[in-house]
């Protein structure tokens, strides 16, 4: 990390300033207690269960937002087309999207739309939905999607299977090297041959920015070098950065999966992973002009209508991201991610001294250990997650914020003892 990297929109703010901005935003939202507005099918949270005068609320603008229950239906990066009843907190969501798109993912100013989603699964399905509909309209397919396929690696998230099922389009998974997790170019070529024989000439390529099992990062160039051999194939590219979006750009600022690459049109990030926001908090960002392909014309009663997958969304989730980002600022956040990466590297080095077979990618906080070195006791005691619960090949350690030196030290003591006993 270098301190001369410029962040145009993302600045660290004091807690007092952050709270002031949130309270100002809430004051611009509908006030269900005092407002005469009666046409909104919503209200504050139930007063019997969520007391609005609780002293607990005094110290938390997030909880105040939760109680006020703002609905962030729609997309607010164009604020002139959003529901006016929640305009205050919607503007903070738009600010969050701008920071992520421009400061983290290096987009040009005002070229990206997006919204705070429920997480990576929704964001991935949203992207694939947009591109399926784009192909349908551009090529007048009349909802015959047989010429479209999702293309991804076998390490891709299972949301690809969900998207294939829900959107009725083919799914092709490319084999990867068992050690490097890089895509197998020969297998990719074979997959493309099969798809072409099935009449597929439109691809929705999903590139991984740190897989959740291995922390591996796909090379878009590796994919495109093979796809280029099939000039009849049209490609739209989405990056699944649900895990790595808030990590890799800070541990490796020169990583290539950004909006600087004009082949990439959209990204998914999860805020409830590395950012430690409440579960059900993700981000979807996409180049302007593309969300129209998921516009639901029947949502005429929604200002600006709606082009998101789920429609109504909790504005409190957007506020949680705003609070976290502004509390750290870009440089403190980078130092935090670098510290996790360094802690992971130290653990990896200790394991390598024990001749453990493992996979670890530089700049990540994931170590995946081969099953031959993981006893049932170690797996259960330390909650190591297998790649397959029925037939595990690998078990992973994720060095999150709570995985500090004392836990790592105890793990190494138990682990060393377990493999010693196993050898005997």
N, C-alpha and C positions, 0 to 999 in steps of 0.2 A: 504494500500500500504506500502511496505517496501523498503527501499533504498538499501538493500543488494541483491535485485534481479539483476541478471547479464544479460545484453543484449550484445550478442556477436558481432552483426553487426550494431546495431543502436546507433549512437552517435550524440549528438547535435553539429552542426557546426555553425560557424558565417555566417552571410548573405554574407559576402565577399567570404568566402570559397565555399559556396553553388553556388554562381553565377560563380565563377571561374570554378568549376567542370562542370557546365552546358555549359559554353562557350567553354571549352575544348571538351566536347562531341559534340557540334554543329560543331566544326572545323573538326571533324572526319566524319561528315555526308557529303552527296553530297552537293556541292554548285552550285545551278542551274545557278547562274550568271557567274561563271568562268569555270565550268567544261565542258569538251568536251563530256561528256556522253549524248547520245541521245536516249537510249533504254528504259528509264524509263517513263511510261505513267503518269507523274505527274510533278508538278512544284511548285514554291513558290505561296503564295496567290496572288490574283490579285492586281497589283500595283496601279490601279486606286482607289480601295476601301481600300486597306491595304498598305499604303505607307511604304516601307522598310527603309526610311531615317527619319521617324517621330521622333521628340524629345521624344515622349511618350515612345518609345522603350528603351531609354537610361537607364531608371530605372527599367526595367522588363525583366528578362531573360525568363520568361514564355511567354511574348508577342513576344519576338524574336524567340522563338521556334515555336510559332503559325504561325508567318510570314514565317519561313523557311519550315514549313509544312512537318515534317518528317512522313513517313508512317511506322508504326510498325507492318506490316503484319507478322503473324507467332508468334512463341514463342521463347523468347530470353534467357531463363534460360540455354539453351545450345547454347552459342553464336557462336559456330562453324557452326551452321546450320541456321543462320539468313541472311537476306538480307544485303549485305555489304554496301549498299549506305547510310544506317542509323545506322551504327554500334555504333556510339558514344552515341546517346541517348538511343539506345536499351540496352546498358550496364547499364545505369542508371535505366532503367525499371527492368532489371534482379536484380539489387541491391535492388530495392523496394520490389520485390517478395521475395527475401531472408529474408529481415527484417520482412515482414508480416508472412511468413511461419515459420521462426525459432525463432524470438524474441517475436512475439505476439502469435502465435499458437503452439509454442514449438515443432516444427519438428526437427528431427536430421539433421545435416549439409548435404546439397546437396542431399536431398531425395525428394524434391518437385519441380514440374514444375508449371508454371502459366503465366498469362499475365494480363495486364490492359484492362479490358473489358468496355462495355458501361454502366454497372450497374448490379444490382441484378437479374433482369429478364434474361438477357443474361447468367449470371453465372449459374443460376439455370437450365436453359434449356441446357447449355453446359454440365453440370454434368449428367443430365438425358440422354442426347444424347450419351455421352460416355458409360454409363452403359447399355443402351439399346443395343448398338452395341457390347459391350463386351459379353453380354448374347447371342446375335445373333451368334457371331463367336464361342464362347466357346461351345455352345450347338447345333451348326449347325441348327439354326432355319429357315434358308433360308428366312429371313424377314417375318416370321409369328410370330408376337409379341403378340399373344393372351395369352401366358403363363407369360407375364410380367405385373406388375402393379406398379404405383407410390403410395406410402403410406405416408400420412402426417396427421396432425391434421386439424380440421376445421378452426383453426386460421392461417393456413399457407397462404403465399402470393398467390395472384391470378395467378402468373406465373406458378404455378403447373397446373392450368387449361389450360393455353396456351401450356405448354409442352405436356400435355396429348393429346391435339388436334393436335398439329404439328407433334408429333412423333408417333401418332396412338397407344398409349398404355393406358390401363385402369388407372383410378384414384380412389383411395379409401381414403375418409377423415374420420378421427376418431373424435368422439364427445369429447368435453372437459367439465370439471366442470365449471359451470357458474361463480364461484367465484375464484377458484384457477387457472383456465385455464389449469389444468393438464389433460392429456389424460384419458379417461374413459376406464379402462382395460377390462371391460365387453363388451363395444362396439367394442374395438379393436379385441377381440376374435371373436365376431360376424362377423366383416368385414373379418377377415381371413378365417372364415368358408365359407363365401360366395365366396371369391376369390378362395379358394381351390376347391369348387364345380364347379367353372368356368374354372378349369384347370390351375390356376395361381400357379406357384411354384417359381417365381423369383420376388423379391421385390426391388424396389429402394426407400429406406426410407429417407425422408427429415426431418431433425430435426431442430427446430427453436432455434436460439440464439437471443432472444429478438424479439418478434413479434412487428410489427409497430403499432398495435392497443393497446396492453396491456403491452408490454415490458416483456412478459412471456417467459420462457426458458423451452424447452422440456427436459425431462429426457430420455436419451437414454436407461438407464437401465430399465425404465418402459416399453418401447417398446420391448426391447429384452427379458425381462422376459416372455412376452406373446408369442412372435414369437418363442422362444425356445421350446414351446409346439408343434410346427409344424416342426419337423426335416427335412421334405422334402423341406422346404422353404430355398432358397438361398437369401442372403441379401447384398446389397451394400448401404453404408450410406453416404449421403451428408448433410452438415450443412449449413443452410441458415443463415448466419451471416451478411446479408446485412445491417441490422440496428445495431446489437450488436457487430459486429466484432471489431470496433474501440472503443467500450465503455466497455463492460463487462469484458474483460481481465484485465482492469485497475481498475475498481471499485471492482472487485472480482478476484484477481489473481489466486485463487485456483479453479475457475470454471472448470468443467470437460470436456467441449467440446473443445478439442485440438487434435493435431496430436499425443500426447502421448497415446491416445486411439487408438489402432491399428484397431479397428472396423470402424473408420472414415477414408474415403479416400479423401474427398474434402470439400472445403469451398467456399462460396461466401461472399464477403464484398462489401459495397458501400463506396466510398470515397466522394461522393457528399452529404452524409448525415452528420454524425458527423465530418468528416474530413474537411468539407466545401470546397472541391475541386469543379471545375466547373461541372455542370450537364453533364451526359454522361461519368462518371468516376467511374468504379468499379474494383474489383479484383477477379479473379478466380484462386484458387490454388488447386493442385491435386498431389497425390503421383506419383513419376516417374514411367514410364512404362505403364501408363493408357491412356495418350493422344493419343497414336497410334490408339486407337479405333475410334477416330474422324478424322483421317488423310484423307484428300481428295486427292486421288492419281492423279486426273486429273489436279491438280495445279502444273504441272511439271515445269512451268516457274518461280515458286517462290522458291528461295533458301531455302532448307530444307523442301519445300512444306508447306502446311498449315493445321492445325488441330483445328483452332478456328471457332466459329460460324459465325462471321461477316467478317473475312478476314482483309481488310485494316482498320487501326485504327489510330487516331491522336496521334502522339508521344508527343504532348504538354500536353495531359492528364496525361501521365506517369510522365512528368516533374513536373506537379503541385503537384502530390503526393510526389515526391522526395523533393521538396522545403518545403512542409509543415512538413513532418516527420523530416527532418534534421534541420529545424528551431526550432522545439520544443525539439527534443530529447525525450527519453522515460519517463524520470522522470517529466519533465514539462508537457508532454502530460497527464500523469497519474494524476497529480495535477489538471489539467483542467477538466478532466472527473469527478474526485472526487468532485470538486466544484459544478458541475452541479447536481450530485447526492445529495449532501448535500442541495442545494437550493431546489431541488424537495421534499426532505423529510420535510423541513421546511414548504413548501406550503401544503403538505399533512397533516401535524399536525394541521395547521390552519383550514383546511377543516373538519378534524375529530372533532375539537372543536365545529363545527356547525352541528355535527351529519350527515354529508353528507355520503351517500353510495358511496363508490369508490373502485377501484382496484389499488393498487400500489405495485410493487415488489421491495424489497430492492435491492440496487445497480443499479436501473434504473432511467431514467429521464422522465418517462411517468406516468401520473396520468389519470385514466379513470373514469369519473363521471357518475353515473346512470342518465338516462333521466329525472327521477322524480325531479331532483334538478337543471336541466338546462332549463332556460327559453329561448324562441326564441331570445330575446334581447341579452342575454349573449352569446348564441351560435354564433350569427352573429357578434356582436361587437368584440369578441375576437377570432373569427375564429376557434372555437372548431370543431374538425372533428368527424362526427358520424361514427359508425361502419357500418351503412346502411342508405343511404340517403332517402330511401323510408319509412323504418320502424326502426328508430334508437332506440337502447337499451342503448347505451353508447356513451359518448362524451369524446374525449381525449384532454389533455393538454400535450404538449411536451416542456420541459424546455431546449431550445437550448441556444446558446451563447448570443443571443440578448434578451432573456427573463430574464431581470435583475430585481432588487428589486423594482424599481419604477413601472414597468408594473405589477408585482405580487401584489404590494400594492393596485394599482388602481383596479385590478381585484377583489381582496378580498372585497374591499369597495362596488363595484357594485354587486358582487355575494351575499354578505350578505344582501344587500338591496333587491335584487330580490327574495331571498327565504323568506324574511320577508313579503314582499308584497304578495307573492304567498300563504303564510300561512293564511294571512288575507282574 
